[in-house]
Amino acid sequence: VAPRRGSVGSTRLVPNGARTTVRLDIEHLRIYTRGAELEVAIGHQIVLEDVRNRLSVASEADAELWSENMNVCQIVQDALAKHNTSVDKLGLSVYVEMRAPEWLGSGPHITSPVIPLAEAVALRKRLLHARAQSWELLRAAWVDLLQGGKHGRTLEESEARADDVRRGFLDQQLQHAVADAERALEQQDRVSTRMEQKRQQKQQKQQKQQQQEQEQKSEPG
């Protein structure tokens, strides 16, 4: 089902067999409800759309909102209370999901286990800071995440996963750099060839003019 998009984030109905969940994606957080019948899920979407709108308005008024996890939690709680519901009633779950295109390319996602909202907001802040600083900091944070949750990996497996994705990105970057260099050399060759052709044409023209002048001089007056 197509998402409802706002100035910040979007909500979406996600069918899953006979039941439908509602998903809110906002500022690298994914918040989703427990599955319900479609009519109930539509009501849940109205609630999460109100959450999205309140967070959007608050973030426009306060650039530091997403650095203050308790403020975010209060806004969410107030929105739920307005609709006479709660985290437990909706079965809300939250996790962090983001990309790091400057270190890993646009494909891979860095995803946390499901955690409480306050922890998710704090984790989001740490990951954004690490992503902005260096690959080493982001790698350390990602390795920690890979070891968490129901399907957590070992430390060795987590490090191998992070390094494999990073290596794949670097290999791709190298391939692009080589391809760019080859295109640049081909372009340089084409320019050199055209310049040589023009030089030869000019030389031939000069030789022809000189020959014509000599022939004119040798003609009897």
C-alpha positions as CSV (number, residue, x, y, z in Angstrom):
1,V,0.0,0.0,0.0
2,A,1.4,3.4,-1.0
3,P,2.7,5.4,1.9
4,R,1.3,8.7,3.2
5,R,4.2,11.1,3.1
6,G,4.6,14.3,5.1
7,S,7.3,16.9,5.4
8,V,9.1,14.4,7.7
9,G,8.6,10.7,7.4
10,S,5.8,8.6,6.1
11,T,3.3,5.9,7.2
12,R,2.3,2.8,5.3
13,L,-0.2,-0.1,5.6
14,V,1.7,-3.4,5.3
15,P,-0.5,-6.4,4.5
16,N,0.7,-9.7,6.0
17,G,-1.8,-12.4,5.2
18,A,-5.1,-11.7,6.8
19,R,-3.6,-9.1,9.1
20,T,-2.1,-5.6,8.4
21,T,0.5,-3.7,10.3
22,V,1.1,0.0,10.1
23,R,4.7,1.3,9.7
24,L,6.0,4.8,10.4
25,D,9.4,5.6,9.0
26,I,10.8,8.8,10.4
27,E,14.4,10.1,11.0
28,H,16.0,6.7,10.7
29,L,13.4,5.1,13.1
30,R,11.0,2.4,12.0
31,I,7.9,2.3,14.3
32,Y,5.3,-0.4,13.6
33,T,2.2,-1.8,15.1
34,R,1.0,-5.3,15.9
35,G,-0.9,-6.9,13.0
36,A,-4.7,-6.3,13.0
37,E,-7.7,-6.5,10.7
38,L,-7.6,-3.9,7.9
39,E,-10.3,-1.7,9.4
40,V,-8.5,-1.6,12.7
41,A,-5.1,-1.1,11.0
42,I,-6.5,2.0,9.2
43,G,-7.3,3.4,12.6
44,H,-3.8,2.6,13.7
45,Q,-2.5,4.5,10.7
46,I,-4.4,7.6,11.7
47,V,-2.7,7.4,15.1
48,L,0.8,7.0,13.7
49,E,0.1,9.8,11.2
50,D,-0.7,12.0,14.1
51,V,2.5,10.9,15.7
52,R,4.4,11.7,12.5
53,N,2.8,15.1,12.2
54,R,3.5,16.1,15.8
55,L,7.1,15.1,15.5
56,S,7.4,17.0,12.2
57,V,6.0,20.2,13.7
58,A,8.2,19.8,16.8
59,S,11.4,19.2,14.8
60,E,10.7,22.3,12.7
61,A,10.4,24.3,15.9
62,D,13.4,22.7,17.6
63,A,16.4,21.6,15.5
64,E,17.8,19.6,18.5
65,L,14.6,17.6,19.1
66,W,16.1,14.4,17.9
67,S,19.0,14.7,20.3
68,E,16.6,14.8,23.2
69,N,15.1,11.3,23.5
70,M,12.7,12.1,26.4
71,N,11.1,14.9,24.4
72,V,10.5,12.6,21.5
73,C,9.0,10.0,23.8
74,Q,6.7,12.6,25.4
75,I,5.4,13.7,22.0
76,V,4.7,10.1,21.0
77,Q,2.9,9.4,24.4
78,D,0.8,12.6,24.1
79,A,-0.3,11.6,20.6
80,L,-1.2,8.1,21.7
81,A,-3.1,9.5,24.7
82,K,-5.1,11.8,22.5
83,H,-6.4,8.7,20.6
84,N,-7.0,6.8,23.9
85,T,-4.4,4.2,23.1
86,S,-0.9,3.3,24.2
87,V,2.3,1.5,23.2
88,D,1.0,-1.8,24.6
89,K,-2.5,-1.5,23.0
90,L,-1.0,-0.9,19.6
91,G,1.8,-3.4,20.1
92,L,4.3,-0.8,19.0
93,S,7.8,-1.9,18.2
94,V,10.8,0.3,17.3
95,Y,14.2,-0.2,15.7
96,V,16.8,2.0,14.0
97,E,17.6,1.6,10.4
98,M,19.9,3.8,8.3
99,R,22.3,3.7,5.4
100,A,25.9,4.9,5.3
101,P,26.5,5.7,1.6
102,E,29.8,7.4,2.2
103,W,31.2,4.2,3.8
104,L,29.1,1.4,2.5
105,G,27.3,2.6,-0.6
106,S,23.6,3.1,-0.9
107,G,22.5,-0.5,-0.7
108,P,23.4,-1.9,2.8
109,H,21.3,-1.0,5.8
110,I,22.6,-0.7,9.4
111,T,19.7,-2.1,11.5
112,S,19.3,-2.4,15.3
113,P,17.3,-5.0,17.1
114,V,13.8,-4.0,18.4
115,I,14.4,-1.7,21.4
116,P,12.4,0.8,23.5
117,L,11.8,4.2,21.8
118,A,14.0,6.1,24.2
119,E,16.9,3.8,23.5
120,A,16.2,3.9,19.7
121,V,16.4,7.7,19.7
122,A,19.7,7.7,21.7
123,L,21.1,5.0,19.4
124,R,20.1,6.9,16.3
125,K,22.1,9.9,17.7
126,R,25.2,7.7,18.3
127,L,25.1,6.1,14.9
128,L,24.7,9.5,13.1
129,H,27.7,10.8,15.1
130,A,29.8,7.7,14.2
131,R,28.8,7.9,10.6
132,A,29.9,11.6,10.4
133,Q,33.2,10.9,12.1
134,S,34.9,7.8,10.6
135,W,34.5,4.3,9.3
136,E,36.2,3.0,12.4
137,L,33.7,4.5,14.7
138,L,30.7,3.4,12.6
139,R,32.2,-0.1,12.2
140,A,32.5,-0.5,16.0
141,A,28.9,0.6,16.5
142,W,27.6,-1.7,13.7
143,V,29.6,-4.7,15.1
144,D,27.9,-4.1,18.4
145,L,24.4,-4.1,16.8
146,L,25.1,-7.2,14.8
147,Q,25.7,-9.1,18.0
148,G,22.3,-8.1,19.5
149,G,18.8,-9.3,19.1
150,K,17.3,-12.8,18.7
151,H,19.5,-13.6,15.7
152,G,22.7,-12.0,17.1
153,R,26.0,-13.0,15.6
154,T,29.2,-13.8,17.3
155,L,31.9,-11.0,17.5
156,E,33.9,-12.7,14.8
157,E,30.9,-13.1,12.5
158,S,29.8,-9.5,13.1
159,E,33.3,-8.2,12.3
160,A,33.4,-10.3,9.2
161,R,30.0,-9.0,8.0
162,A,31.0,-5.4,8.5
163,D,34.4,-5.9,6.8
164,D,32.9,-7.8,3.9
165,V,30.4,-5.1,3.2
166,R,33.0,-2.4,3.5
167,R,35.4,-4.3,1.2
168,G,32.7,-4.8,-1.4
169,F,32.0,-1.0,-1.4
170,L,35.8,-0.3,-1.8
171,D,36.1,-2.8,-4.6
172,Q,33.2,-1.1,-6.3
173,Q,34.7,2.3,-5.8
174,L,38.0,1.0,-7.3
175,Q,36.2,-0.4,-10.3
176,H,34.4,3.0,-10.8
177,A,37.7,4.8,-10.5
178,V,39.4,2.5,-13.0
179,A,36.5,2.9,-15.4
180,D,36.6,6.7,-15.0
181,A,40.4,6.7,-15.7
182,E,39.9,4.5,-18.8
183,R,37.2,6.9,-20.1
184,A,39.4,9.8,-19.4
185,L,42.3,8.2,-21.3
186,E,40.0,7.3,-24.2
187,Q,38.8,10.9,-24.3
188,Q,42.4,12.1,-24.3
189,D,43.2,9.7,-27.1
190,R,40.3,11.0,-29.2
191,V,41.4,14.6,-28.6
192,S,45.0,13.7,-29.5
193,T,43.8,11.9,-32.6
194,R,41.7,14.9,-33.8
195,M,44.6,17.3,-33.1
196,E,47.0,15.1,-35.1
197,Q,44.5,14.9,-38.0
198,K,44.1,18.7,-38.0
199,R,47.9,19.1,-37.9
200,Q,48.3,16.7,-40.8
201,Q,45.5,18.4,-42.8
202,K,47.2,21.8,-42.2
203,Q,50.5,20.4,-43.2
204,Q,49.1,18.9,-46.4
205,K,47.3,22.2,-47.2
206,Q,50.6,24.1,-46.7
207,Q,52.5,21.6,-48.9
208,K,49.8,21.9,-51.6
209,Q,50.0,25.7,-51.5
210,Q,53.8,25.6,-51.8
211,Q,53.6,23.2,-54.7
212,Q,51.1,25.5,-56.5
213,E,53.4,28.5,-55.9
214,Q,56.4,26.7,-57.3
215,E,54.4,25.6,-60.4
216,Q,53.3,29.1,-61.0
217,K,56.9,30.4,-60.7
218,S,58.1,27.7,-63.2
219,E,55.5,28.7,-65.9
220,P,57.0,30.8,-68.7
221,G,56.1,34.5,-68.4
